[in-house]
Amino acid sequence: MDHMAADHLAITPRPDDRHTAPGWQVLWATRMRHVWHGPVVGFLATLALTMGLFVYLFLDESLMMLPMWSGSNVDPETGVTFSFTLLAGAWAGRRGLRSFRLLQPRAVRQDLDQAERILQESGSATAALVRLGDKQVLFSESRRAFIMYARQGRSQVALFDPVGPREEWAGLVQDFMAVARAARCRPVFYQVSPQFLPVAIEAGMTAHKLGEQAIVDLQHFDLKGGQWLKLRRSINRAERDGLTFEFLATERVPDVLPELRSVSDAWLTAHNAAEKGFSLGTFREDYVCRSPVALIRLEGRIVAFASIPTATAEQDAFIDLMRHIPGTHRGLMDLLFVRIMEHLKADGFRTLNLGMAPLAGLSTHRCAPLWHQLCRFIYETGERFYNFKGVQTFKAKFDPDWQPRYLVVSGRSLPLASIYDVTLLIGGGLKGILRKSR
């Protein structure tokens, strides 16, 4: 760490990162080229690896939307197995990953308390993911802004834009990059907005589009008019069949925790899934109790819920942790989303973040950058492994504003090593893929 920055970088002590071997993608692709001497083979290998990484990176959202895929031929197990096949070859080189992850440092309590104070003045509800406690926190010199991040492999990954006043961003990003270099890591920013790009360019970094985030304007949301007829029928049918909606304020959430745990366990068991982290909410009681929760009941029993962190400064909210008992009702998710929007609108909230539509909005031009061409090909041809279009179609029914989100990295090459590390960071390592493939 630079000595001039050491005085104000709020970093907790951490073990030295010894996992600095070259990325497995580079070694594998190089070996393939030496054996076959074919650029086509290298491209196909890159394509397969990227597809597998994106499938697993967004798999949980895919599973969540399964009830909406009426008539779809998508087999979720196929996508899981494909991802496992592509990535299992890296297992031997990462056998020490699990023990390394156990040593990952986390933010200390005083850092989280300061981050919470900044969060209360922030306009972004997604910043509430700092409450998970699975990330470190780097503060600006004035301690008015922070970056939440974690390390995986050789990547130091920041989640979202910096939180706090924008005039603090540039210096904070430079500090973040200095910390990454000191740890022999590559700096990575995951799911950042267009507002972050000028800072990234100034820092010499490159942006790669990941997809688009669906933001609903609650002030203009209603179900009047012919365009909403199908959605109205879906929620009316769900309510006729006995589904009811309830919105619990934060202080009431502890009363229903046992039922929420039961729903969460049922969902995880049905999908043979483990908890995720980093950019995805996790069912931890202390975390769930920090936000309001929306419920769906059937005959008095909770069958679905969603955690709704909010940012009152800008009246923003987002749907974070969602779980339901599989097979309950086809209209369950429609009812849950619509009633959440109506309730938040009545409470004066302006926007609701529905999350990402991965690989959406990429350029179709024949001269588009290689990253766009690669991801667009996956988007168009990868339907048998992941319903990219289905997720986008489900969110589009709520008429959101689509806002691009980016992966920002150093260098100009394809960011496969960074995507790989982000995937492991969110999914808990290759062990999660092995579990889902069974």
C-alpha positions as semicolon CSV with decimal commas, in nm:
position;residue;x (nm);y (nm);z (nm)
1;M;0,000;0,000;0,000
2;D;0,128;0,347;-0,080
3;H;0,249;0,521;0,237
4;M;0,065;0,841;0,154
5;A;-0,263;0,651;0,134
6;A;-0,210;0,431;0,437
7;D;-0,340;0,685;0,686
8;H;-0,692;0,700;0,548
9;L;-0,755;0,361;0,392
10;A;-0,997;0,186;0,626
11;I;-0,881;-0,167;0,553
12;T;-0,885;-0,446;0,803
13;P;-0,578;-0,672;0,832
14;R;-0,572;-0,964;0,591
15;P;-0,349;-1,260;0,517
16;D;-0,113;-1,232;0,225
17;D;-0,272;-1,358;-0,096
18;R;-0,055;-1,644;-0,219
19;H;-0,292;-1,752;-0,492
20;T;-0,125;-1,560;-0,769
21;A;-0,071;-1,833;-1,027
22;P;-0,161;-1,735;-1,386
23;G;-0,530;-1,762;-1,466
24;W;-0,635;-2,106;-1,579
25;Q;-0,810;-1,962;-1,883
26;V;-0,484;-1,820;-2,018
27;L;-0,287;-2,140;-1,957
28;W;-0,557;-2,359;-2,107
29;A;-0,614;-2,143;-2,413
30;T;-0,239;-2,120;-2,475
31;R;-0,199;-2,497;-2,457
32;M;-0,490;-2,545;-2,697
33;R;-0,335;-2,306;-2,949
34;H;0,004;-2,480;-2,928
35;V;-0,152;-2,820;-2,990
36;W;-0,389;-2,734;-3,273
37;H;-0,238;-2,405;-3,398
38;G;-0,589;-2,288;-3,482
39;P;-0,741;-1,949;-3,401
40;V;-1,084;-2,104;-3,455
41;V;-1,019;-2,348;-3,172
42;G;-0,914;-2,061;-2,948
43;F;-1,232;-1,869;-3,031
44;L;-1,456;-2,170;-2,971
45;A;-1,284;-2,239;-2,641
46;T;-1,334;-1,877;-2,538
47;L;-1,699;-1,894;-2,645
48;A;-1,765;-2,211;-2,447
49;L;-1,593;-2,080;-2,137
50;T;-1,777;-1,748;-2,150
51;M;-2,113;-1,919;-2,200
52;G;-2,054;-2,147;-1,904
53;L;-1,949;-1,859;-1,682
54;F;-2,253;-1,649;-1,770
55;V;-2,489;-1,943;-1,725
56;Y;-2,367;-2,006;-1,374
57;L;-2,321;-1,638;-1,286
58;F;-2,691;-1,568;-1,339
59;L;-2,829;-1,917;-1,264
60;D;-3,012;-1,828;-0,943
61;E;-3,212;-1,557;-1,117
62;S;-3,295;-1,809;-1,388
63;L;-3,431;-2,053;-1,130
64;M;-3,632;-1,779;-0,962
65;M;-3,809;-1,701;-1,289
66;L;-3,889;-2,062;-1,378
67;P;-4,261;-2,027;-1,290
68;M;-4,282;-1,753;-1,556
69;W;-4,144;-1,967;-1,837
70;S;-4,474;-2,114;-1,945
71;G;-4,433;-2,321;-2,256
72;S;-4,056;-2,302;-2,244
73;N;-3,843;-2,605;-2,330
74;V;-3,567;-2,493;-2,097
75;D;-3,427;-2,768;-1,877
76;P;-3,257;-2,604;-1,578
77;E;-3,047;-2,912;-1,508
78;T;-2,905;-2,895;-1,861
79;G;-2,762;-2,550;-1,799
80;V;-2,618;-2,659;-1,467
81;T;-2,455;-2,968;-1,615
82;F;-2,312;-2,770;-1,905
83;S;-2,161;-2,513;-1,671
84;F;-2,014;-2,789;-1,456
85;T;-1,863;-2,961;-1,759
86;L;-1,693;-2,644;-1,873
87;L;-1,558;-2,544;-1,534
88;A;-1,474;-2,874;-1,366
89;G;-1,140;-2,884;-1,544
90;A;-1,029;-2,595;-1,327
91;W;-1,106;-2,783;-1,007
92;A;-0,765;-2,946;-0,972
93;G;-0,592;-2,610;-0,984
94;R;-0,833;-2,461;-0,729
95;R;-0,856;-2,737;-0,468
96;G;-0,725;-2,497;-0,208
97;L;-1,001;-2,247;-0,284
98;R;-1,230;-2,346;0,001
99;S;-0,969;-2,307;0,271
100;F;-0,855;-1,981;0,115
101;R;-1,210;-1,842;0,121
102;L;-1,238;-1,922;0,490
103;L;-0,947;-1,685;0,547
104;Q;-1,105;-1,399;0,352
105;P;-1,108;-1,089;0,575
106;R;-1,433;-0,907;0,635
107;A;-1,522;-0,559;0,744
108;V;-1,498;-0,497;1,116
109;R;-1,799;-0,369;1,309
110;Q;-1,688;-0,005;1,323
111;D;-1,645;-0,003;0,944
112;L;-1,994;-0,144;0,895
113;D;-2,138;0,114;1,133
114;Q;-1,977;0,396;0,936
115;A;-2,094;0,240;0,608
116;E;-2,447;0,225;0,748
117;R;-2,438;0,597;0,824
118;I;-2,330;0,669;0,466
119;L;-2,595;0,428;0,339
120;Q;-2,871;0,626;0,509
121;E;-2,772;0,929;0,300
122;S;-2,725;0,729;-0,019
123;G;-2,974;0,723;-0,302
124;S;-2,916;0,358;-0,394
125;A;-3,102;0,079;-0,217
126;T;-2,868;-0,186;-0,361
127;A;-2,590;-0,048;-0,139
128;A;-2,768;-0,226;0,148
129;L;-2,579;-0,540;0,042
130;V;-2,292;-0,407;0,252
131;R;-2,496;-0,534;0,549
132;L;-2,417;-0,892;0,450
133;G;-2,079;-0,845;0,614
134;D;-1,907;-1,066;0,354
135;K;-1,717;-0,776;0,199
136;Q;-1,444;-0,539;0,305
137;V;-1,505;-0,164;0,308
138;L;-1,267;0,099;0,173
139;F;-1,349;0,457;0,273
140;S;-1,256;0,781;0,104
141;E;-1,017;1,014;0,285
142;S;-1,310;1,214;0,424
143;R;-1,495;0,892;0,517
144;R;-1,801;1,025;0,334
145;A;-1,797;0,751;0,069
146;F;-1,700;0,385;0,047
147;I;-1,639;0,095;-0,188
148;M;-1,746;-0,252;-0,080
149;Y;-1,535;-0,531;-0,222
150;A;-1,399;-0,882;-0,180
151;R;-1,106;-1,080;-0,315
152;Q;-1,121;-1,399;-0,515
153;G;-0,819;-1,555;-0,681
154;R;-0,621;-1,269;-0,832
155;S;-0,920;-1,034;-0,853
156;Q;-1,015;-0,760;-0,610
157;V;-1,381;-0,708;-0,698
158;A;-1,577;-0,394;-0,609
159;L;-1,954;-0,427;-0,607
160;F;-2,156;-0,151;-0,778
161;D;-2,065;0,217;-0,792
162;P;-1,894;0,376;-0,493
163;V;-2,148;0,473;-0,229
164;G;-2,147;0,840;-0,137
165;P;-2,100;1,181;-0,302
166;R;-1,969;1,161;-0,658
167;E;-1,696;1,414;-0,592
168;E;-1,540;1,147;-0,370
169;W;-1,537;0,877;-0,637
170;A;-1,221;0,957;-0,834
171;G;-0,986;0,959;-0,536
172;L;-1,153;0,654;-0,386
173;V;-1,110;0,457;-0,710
174;Q;-0,741;0,546;-0,723
175;D;-0,703;0,425;-0,364
176;F;-0,886;0,103;-0,451
177;M;-0,651;0,037;-0,742
178;A;-0,348;0,105;-0,521
179;V;-0,473;-0,146;-0,264
180;A;-0,527;-0,404;-0,540
181;R;-0,176;-0,355;-0,676
182;A;-0,027;-0,387;-0,328
183;A;-0,205;-0,722;-0,293
184;R;-0,094;-0,833;-0,644
185;C;-0,457;-0,839;-0,758
186;R;-0,634;-0,705;-1,064
187;P;-0,891;-0,432;-0,981
188;V;-1,243;-0,520;-1,097
189;F;-1,570;-0,326;-1,070
190;Y;-1,883;-0,539;-1,107
191;Q;-2,227;-0,410;-1,216
192;V;-2,140;-0,042;-1,229
193;S;-2,363;0,223;-1,389
194;P;-2,294;0,464;-1,677
195;Q;-2,232;0,737;-1,418
196;F;-1,918;0,549;-1,310
197;L;-1,764;0,523;-1,657
198;P;-1,596;0,868;-1,672
199;V;-1,414;0,785;-1,349
200;A;-1,315;0,444;-1,487
201;I;-1,183;0,592;-1,811
202;E;-0,984;0,853;-1,621
203;A;-0,829;0,569;-1,420
204;G;-0,729;0,386;-1,739
205;M;-0,982;0,105;-1,709
206;T;-1,202;-0,061;-1,971
207;A;-1,577;-0,123;-1,952
208;H;-1,752;-0,436;-2,081
209;K;-2,131;-0,439;-2,087
210;L;-2,290;-0,716;-1,877
211;G;-2,655;-0,647;-1,953
212;E;-2,926;-0,407;-1,847
213;Q;-3,093;-0,342;-1,515
214;A;-3,470;-0,303;-1,496
215;I;-3,577;0,008;-1,300
216;V;-3,951;0,066;-1,259
217;D;-4,077;0,424;-1,232
218;L;-4,328;0,376;-0,952
219;Q;-4,477;0,722;-0,990
220;H;-4,613;0,624;-1,331
221;F;-4,690;0,259;-1,258
222;D;-5,052;0,141;-1,265
223;L;-5,248;-0,145;-1,418
224;K;-5,493;0,063;-1,620
225;G;-5,521;0,017;-1,993
226;G;-5,514;-0,267;-2,241
227;Q;-5,138;-0,327;-2,220
228;W;-5,183;-0,456;-1,864
229;L;-5,478;-0,686;-1,937
230;K;-5,279;-1,011;-1,929
231;L;-5,107;-0,913;-1,604
232;R;-5,437;-0,813;-1,442
233;R;-5,587;-1,150;-1,534
234;S;-5,288;-1,333;-1,387
235;I;-5,306;-1,160;-1,048
236;N;-5,687;-1,176;-1,036
237;R;-5,670;-1,552;-1,094
238;A;-5,407;-1,588;-0,822
239;E;-5,622;-1,399;-0,572
240;R;-5,934;-1,598;-0,665
241;D;-5,734;-1,912;-0,592
242;G;-5,660;-1,791;-0,240
243;L;-5,323;-1,613;-0,262
244;T;-5,296;-1,300;-0,046
245;F;-5,031;-1,030;-0,019
246;E;-4,885;-0,875;0,296
247;F;-4,610;-0,617;0,346
248;L;-4,422;-0,631;0,675
249;A;-4,233;-0,335;0,817
250;T;-3,882;-0,411;0,940
251;E;-3,982;-0,435;1,306
252;R;-4,236;-0,709;1,227
253;V;-4,000;-0,936;1,033
254;P;-3,858;-1,123;1,338
255;D;-4,209;-1,254;1,415
256;V;-4,219;-1,458;1,093
257;L;-3,854;-1,568;1,068
258;P;-3,927;-1,939;1,132
259;E;-4,178;-1,944;0,846
260;L;-3,943;-1,753;0,618
261;R;-3,667;-2,001;0,699
262;S;-3,899;-2,288;0,608
263;V;-3,981;-2,133;0,270
264;S;-3,614;-2,059;0,203
265;D;-3,508;-2,415;0,290
266;A;-3,780;-2,558;0,065
267;W;-3,663;-2,343;-0,225
268;L;-3,297;-2,435;-0,178
269;T;-3,381;-2,805;-0,148
270;A;-3,600;-2,804;-0,458
271;H;-3,319;-2,656;-0,666
272;N;-3,037;-2,846;-0,492
273;A;-2,886;-2,504;-0,432
274;A;-2,664;-2,347;-0,170
275;E;-2,672;-1,989;-0,048
276;K;-2,490;-1,735;-0,263
277;G;-2,339;-1,407;-0,154
278;F;-2,152;-1,092;-0,251
279;S;-2,402;-0,943;-0,501
280;L;-2,695;-1,162;-0,392
281;G;-2,883;-1,150;-0,065
282;T;-2,840;-1,448;0,166
283;F;-3,088;-1,590;0,415
284;R;-2,918;-1,490;0,735
285;E;-3,154;-1,385;1,009
286;D;-2,959;-1,074;1,104
287;Y;-2,957;-0,965;0,738
288;V;-3,322;-1,042;0,662
289;C;-3,434;-0,851;0,971
290;R;-3,273;-0,529;0,844
291;S;-3,529;-0,471;0,565
292;P;-3,905;-0,484;0,507
293;V;-4,037;-0,812;0,369
294;A;-4,323;-0,875;0,125
295;L;-4,519;-1,200;0,171
296;I;-4,759;-1,417;-0,023
297;R;-4,982;-1,644;0,184
298;L;-5,202;-1,936;0,086
299;E;-5,459;-2,043;0,343
300;G;-5,268;-1,841;0,603
301;R;-4,935;-2,010;0,532
302;I;-4,640;-1,816;0,387
303;V;-4,553;-1,959;0,044
304;A;-4,330;-1,680;-0,091
305;F;-4,140;-1,377;0,031
306;A;-3,910;-1,103;-0,092
307;S;-3,676;-0,882;0,107
308;I;-3,705;-0,515;0,004
309;P;-3,412;-0,292;0,109
310;T;-3,487;0,078;0,065
311;A;-3,300;0,408;0,043
312;T;-3,522;0,682;0,176
313;A;-3,291;0,966;0,062
314;E;-3,390;0,906;-0,301
315;Q;-3,700;0,694;-0,235
316;D;-3,543;0,395;-0,408
317;A;-3,607;0,025;-0,336
318;F;-3,496;-0,306;-0,479
319;I;-3,612;-0,666;-0,469
320;D;-3,328;-0,854;-0,306
321;L;-3,372;-1,201;-0,158
322;M;-3,667;-1,390;-0,311
323;R;-3,777;-1,741;-0,219
324;H;-4,098;-1,939;-0,276
325;I;-4,232;-2,289;-0,236
326;P;-4,208;-2,440;-0,585
327;G;-4,527;-2,538;-0,763
328;T;-4,757;-2,317;-0,556
329;H;-4,926;-2,116;-0,834
330;R;-4,839;-1,990;-1,183
331;G;-4,943;-1,636;-1,095
332;L;-4,754;-1,617;-0,768
333;M;-4,463;-1,406;-0,895
334;D;-4,690;-1,171;-1,089
335;L;-4,896;-1,108;-0,777
336;L;-4,587;-1,058;-0,559
337;F;-4,421;-0,808;-0,792
338;V;-4,733;-0,604;-0,870
339;R;-4,841;-0,571;-0,508
340;I;-4,488;-0,473;-0,403
341;M;-4,491;-0,195;-0,662
342;E;-4,833;-0,072;-0,559
343;H;-4,740;-0,070;-0,190
344;L;-4,411;0,115;-0,245
345;K;-4,582;0,368;-0,470
346;A;-4,843;0,436;-0,201
347;D;-4,559;0,491;0,048
348;G;-4,402;0,755;-0,177
349;F;-4,116;0,557;-0,329
350;R;-4,012;0,663;-0,677
351;T;-3,816;0,368;-0,819
352;L;-3,792;-0,009;-0,780
353;N;-3,490;-0,205;-0,900
354;L;-3,586;-0,546;-1,045
355;G;-3,229;-0,655;-1,107
356;M;-3,036;-0,751;-1,418
357;A;-3,138;-0,890;-1,754
358;P;-2,801;-1,050;-1,839
359;L;-2,655;-0,987;-2,185
360;A;-2,948;-0,761;-2,282
361;G;-2,894;-0,452;-2,494
362;L;-2,569;-0,556;-2,659
363;S;-2,479;-0,424;-3,002
364;T;-2,590;-0,627;-3,305
365;H;-2,371;-0,440;-3,553
366;R;-2,133;-0,658;-3,751
367;C;-1,844;-0,429;-3,653
368;A;-1,930;-0,433;-3,283
369;P;-1,644;-0,504;-3,040
370;L;-1,551;-0,869;-2,992
371;W;-1,702;-0,873;-2,640
372;H;-2,040;-0,765;-2,779
373;Q;-2,024;-1,019;-3,061
374;L;-1,930;-1,299;-2,823
375;C;-2,200;-1,215;-2,568
376;R;-2,462;-1,152;-2,835
377;F;-2,392;-1,495;-2,984
378;I;-2,440;-1,651;-2,639
379;Y;-2,762;-1,452;-2,591
380;E;-2,905;-1,570;-2,923
381;T;-2,789;-1,932;-2,919
382;G;-2,762;-2,020;-2,551
383;E;-3,134;-2,062;-2,482
384;R;-3,100;-2,435;-2,416
385;F;-2,869;-2,358;-2,125
386;Y;-3,021;-2,040;-1,982
387;N;-3,336;-1,848;-2,072
388;F;-3,172;-1,510;-2,123
389;K;-3,469;-1,386;-2,324
390;G;-3,717;-1,530;-2,074
391;V;-3,572;-1,332;-1,783
392;Q;-3,576;-1,013;-1,989
393;T;-3,933;-1,080;-2,107
394;F;-4,059;-1,135;-1,751
395;K;-3,914;-0,806;-1,628
396;A;-4,024;-0,621;-1,941
397;K;-4,390;-0,686;-1,857
398;F;-4,358;-0,421;-1,582
399;D;-4,246;-0,157;-1,837
400;P;-3,913;-0,070;-1,670
401;D;-3,645;0,173;-1,773
402;W;-3,352;-0,038;-1,895
403;Q;-3,020;0,093;-1,768
404;P;-2,686;-0,061;-1,876
405;R;-2,453;-0,222;-1,626
406;Y;-2,085;-0,292;-1,682
407;L;-1,785;-0,495;-1,575
408;V;-1,486;-0,259;-1,552
409;V;-1,133;-0,401;-1,558
410;S;-0,776;-0,299;-1,633
411;G;-0,637;-0,387;-1,974
412;R;-0,793;-0,438;-2,315
413;S;-0,824;-0,817;-2,342
414;L;-1,141;-1,019;-2,283
415;P;-1,210;-1,021;-1,907
416;L;-1,260;-1,397;-1,872
417;A;-1,034;-1,429;-1,568
418;S;-1,227;-1,153;-1,393
419;I;-1,564;-1,305;-1,484
420;Y;-1,443;-1,639;-1,355
421;D;-1,338;-1,493;-1,021
422;V;-1,665;-1,298;-0,986
423;T;-1,858;-1,618;-1,057
424;L;-1,672;-1,806;-0,784
425;L;-1,709;-1,512;-0,547
426;I;-2,087;-1,506;-0,584
427;G;-2,139;-1,881;-0,601
428;G;-1,907;-1,990;-0,322
429;G;-1,655;-2,164;-0,547
430;L;-1,664;-2,472;-0,766
431;K;-1,821;-2,666;-0,480
432;G;-2,149;-2,493;-0,555
433;I;-2,135;-2,602;-0,919
434;L;-2,051;-2,958;-0,818
435;R;-2,353;-2,962;-0,586
436;K;-2,593;-2,829;-0,849
437;S;-2,471;-3,073;-1,113
438;R;-2,569;-3,378;-0,913
